[in-house]
Amino acid sequence: MVQAYRQELSGLRQDVEALAGLLDQSPDPVRAQLVAEQALAHTQMGQETLAPQRQAVALAAEALRDWAVGAEDRQIAEAALLQAILTLEEAGDQ
């Protein structure tokens, strides 16, 4: 169970890193859609104790996807990403 927790947490961190990479460049709707879909797929199921982290990653993925297509402000995407990062850090401290 501990190994599954660590693996899922690691995967969520990788998703957040990929999402953060989207903000380093000009908005690219196609790339953002692909990265967001991958992250969202990883948030569909997992360890019960990581449910808040999965939700935060999912919200960040949606916000970054929306920013890339011009439907959301960059600040909203940044805030969602920061929240996901903080939530994952909290899980790593447990």
DALINSUL-V351706 format. One record per pair of residues at least 6 apart in sequence whose C-alpha atoms are under 7 Angstrom apart, sorted by the first residue. I is the first residue (numbers start at 1). J is the second residue. Records with the same first field share a line. If there is no record, write none. Layout:
I=J / J
//
This chain:
5=47
15=39
16=57
18=35
19=35 / 61
22=32
27=68
28=68
29=65 / 68 / 69
32=64 / 65 / 68
33=65
36=61 / 62 / 65
39=58 / 61
40=58 / 61
43=54 / 55 / 58
53=84 / 87 / 88
56=83 / 84
57=84
59=80
60=77 / 80 / 81 / 84
63=72 / 76 / 77 / 80
64=77
66=72
67=73 / 74 / 77
//
